[in-house]
Amino acid sequence: MLRTLIELKVNGHSDRDIAEAFEVPYRAVTSKIRALRKEGKLQDIAKPEENIEEVQRQRDFWKKHAQSVSRELRKAQLDNTAVEILVEQIKDVAPIGYVPPKPLQRKPSKKAGSPQSAVLLFSDTHVGKVVTPEQTNDFGTYNFDVFRRMMKRLEDSIFSILADHTTTEVPEIVVAMLGDMLDGALQHSAEIGQVNTVFDQFYSAGHVIAQFFNNISQIAPLRIHTAVGNHTRWQNQRKFPTDNRFSNFDQVLYAYVQALLKGNDRVTIHLDKQMNALFEVQGYQFFANHGAGLRGGDKILGIPNHAMGRCVSNTAQRFLKAKRQAPHYYLFGHLHKGIELPHGLGKIIINGGFPGDDGFGLSESFTPAPPTQKFFLVHPKYAMTANYELQIGTYDPAGPLPYDVPEQFLCQ
């Protein structure tokens, strides 16, 4: 009987035909055939050549077969659902099996490809800010020591990506410093003493940031473009000024870092007076601004969608009217959370921040966001390629503090 079953199957008879020939249940035949295939006793069926009569016979057969399946579905018992019946029919109709493909034998390309520039968004470090667990329900902690450890984590991440993981040549690292690098003087100074004076902030931050730039310049030359923040405006300015915005504590810090690095010809810092930093990377135009003017939008997610759309639309119109290339990438800080949204030419990118949860964020019920900074590569043809959100909140809390800072004006 077994030999006859195999011969019938090899000669192209269906499982149902064989079941009717042996007068046994259909399921018994299908189970036996599956077992024979697993044991290797039943090979794939060679498809016979078709003729007109055979085609018509097959059509009649499947028409009757469909009617039979329909009847079975109508008569299905509770323990034998319509889905189970259809699965059995599909198993019978489907091919016996497909030959698995050979493993992909692809060797890594020996070519490095086109050189790509690295871009780091660096902002909202708020050096001088002190966040204590007892004032944030144990959600937040931030101070100068935490800042130093986060900076080391940021440095190590960049080294890991560019020195260990990236095979392409990286001719430069472009840094967009987007402001609020210091916490400034906008504090409740009438209630508490100033923990870290503005001078302590810029002096301590300057030494750490200069050493950070000096270290990563070992990988590639640095080109740094700056925009100032709103926290670092002068204390008597109720609003972010429109004129002479560069006259700002962040600008003092940038100039100090520039002076500390005057002996390193691999670092170039652009100190401009413009409201928006405009620069080019691999042929693509970048627009950088602190982002304090992006107000409103989605309260729950904290995404100022209308303000961002208005900025992109009006800026593009202004550039096109002047017959200049409109920006491909819009870079902002200020919101302390990583956000990316596409537009017609590229992306809107909002950088993360350093402090994490603080009293202001908790009081305003802001969506919690981990400390992050944005880092990506730019290809001359494909624009943004590798894209990273560096998790600087995963710093090492133990061990000696990184970076040397003179003790005389050291932040707490």
ZIJONOR-V100517 format. One record per residue. SS is DSSP state (hx for helix, st for strand, lp for the rest). PSI is psi as a letter, one per 20 degrees, with the letter a starting at -180 (* if undefined). Layout:
BEGIN
<<SS/PSI> <SS/PSI>>
END
This chain:
BEGIN
<<lp/g> <hx/g> <hx/g> <hx/g> <hx/g> <hx/g> <hx/g> <hx/g> <hx/g> <hx/h> <lp/j> <lp/j> <lp/q> <lp/r> <hx/h> <hx/h> <hx/g> <hx/g> <hx/g> <hx/h> <hx/h> <hx/i> <lp/l> <lp/r> <lp/q> <hx/g> <hx/h> <hx/h> <hx/g> <hx/h> <hx/g> <hx/g> <hx/g> <hx/h> <hx/g> <hx/h> <hx/g> <hx/h> <hx/i> <lp/j> <lp/i> <lp/o> <lp/r> <lp/q> <lp/p> <lp/p> <lp/p> <lp/q> <lp/p> <lp/q> <lp/r> <hx/g> <hx/h> <hx/h> <hx/g> <hx/h> <hx/g> <hx/g> <hx/g> <hx/g> <hx/g> <hx/h> <hx/g> <hx/h> <hx/g> <hx/h> <hx/h> <hx/g> <hx/g> <hx/g> <hx/h> <hx/h> <hx/g> <hx/h> <lp/j> <lp/p> <lp/r> <lp/h> <lp/j> <lp/n> <lp/r> <hx/h> <hx/g> <hx/g> <hx/g> <hx/h> <hx/g> <hx/g> <hx/h> <hx/h> <hx/h> <hx/h> <hx/h> <lp/q> <lp/q> <lp/h> <lp/q> <lp/q> <lp/p> <lp/q> <lp/q> <lp/q> <lp/q> <lp/o> <lp/m> <lp/p> <lp/q> <lp/q> <lp/p> <lp/i> <lp/q> <lp/i> <lp/a> <lp/q> <lp/q> <st/p> <st/q> <st/q> <st/p> <st/p> <st/p> <st/o> <lp/r> <lp/l> <lp/h> <lp/l> <st/p> <lp/i> <lp/p> <lp/o> <st/p> <lp/q> <hx/h> <hx/i> <hx/j> <lp/k> <lp/k> <lp/j> <lp/h> <lp/q> <lp/p> <st/p> <lp/a> <hx/h> <hx/g> <hx/g> <hx/g> <hx/g> <hx/h> <hx/h> <hx/h> <hx/h> <hx/g> <hx/g> <hx/g> <hx/h> <hx/g> <hx/g> <hx/g> <hx/g> <hx/g> <hx/h> <hx/h> <hx/h> <hx/h> <lp/p> <lp/h> <lp/q> <lp/p> <lp/n> <lp/i> <st/q> <st/p> <st/p> <st/p> <st/o> <st/o> <lp/j> <lp/r> <lp/k> <lp/h> <st/q> <lp/i> <lp/b> <lp/j> <lp/m> <lp/r> <lp/m> <lp/i> <lp/h> <lp/h> <lp/q> <lp/q> <lp/o> <lp/g> <lp/o> <lp/r> <hx/h> <hx/g> <hx/g> <hx/g> <hx/h> <hx/g> <hx/g> <hx/g> <hx/g> <hx/g> <hx/g> <hx/h> <hx/g> <hx/h> <hx/g> <hx/g> <hx/h> <hx/g> <hx/i> <lp/i> <lp/h> <lp/g> <lp/q> <st/q> <st/p> <st/o> <st/p> <st/q> <st/q> <lp/q> <lp/q> <lp/r> <lp/h> <lp/h> <lp/j> <lp/r> <lp/q> <lp/h> <lp/j> <lp/o> <lp/h> <lp/r> <lp/p> <lp/q> <lp/h> <lp/q> <lp/k> <lp/h> <lp/h> <lp/n> <lp/q> <hx/h> <hx/h> <hx/h> <hx/g> <hx/g> <hx/g> <hx/h> <hx/g> <hx/g> <hx/g> <hx/h> <hx/h> <lp/j> <lp/h> <lp/i> <lp/o> <lp/j> <lp/j> <st/p> <st/p> <st/p> <st/o> <lp/n> <lp/r> <lp/i> <lp/q> <lp/h> <lp/p> <st/p> <st/p> <st/r> <st/q> <st/o> <lp/k> <lp/i> <st/q> <st/p> <st/q> <st/p> <st/p> <lp/q> <lp/g> <lp/j> <lp/i> <lp/i> <lp/n> <lp/q> <lp/a> <lp/b> <st/o> <lp/h> <lp/g> <lp/i> <lp/k> <st/o> <lp/m> <hx/g> <hx/g> <hx/h> <hx/g> <hx/g> <hx/g> <hx/g> <hx/g> <hx/g> <hx/h> <hx/g> <hx/g> <hx/g> <hx/g> <hx/g> <hx/h> <hx/h> <lp/j> <lp/l> <lp/q> <lp/p> <lp/q> <lp/q> <lp/h> <st/p> <st/p> <st/p> <st/q> <lp/c> <lp/g> <lp/i> <lp/k> <lp/q> <lp/p> <st/p> <st/p> <st/p> <st/q> <lp/a> <lp/h> <lp/i> <lp/d> <st/q> <st/p> <st/p> <st/p> <lp/q> <lp/a> <lp/r> <lp/g> <lp/h> <lp/b> <lp/p> <lp/r> <hx/h> <hx/g> <hx/h> <hx/g> <hx/h> <lp/j> <lp/l> <lp/q> <lp/p> <lp/p> <lp/p> <lp/q> <lp/p> <st/r> <st/q> <st/q> <st/p> <st/r> <st/q> <st/p> <st/q> <lp/h> <lp/g> <lp/j> <st/c> <st/p> <st/d> <st/p> <st/p> <st/q> <st/o> <st/p> <st/n> <hx/i> <hx/i> <hx/k> <lp/r> <lp/o> <lp/i> <lp/a> <lp/r> <lp/q> <lp/p> <lp/q> <lp/p> <lp/p> <lp/p> <lp/p> <hx/h> <hx/g> <hx/l> <lp/p> <lp/q> <lp/*>>
END
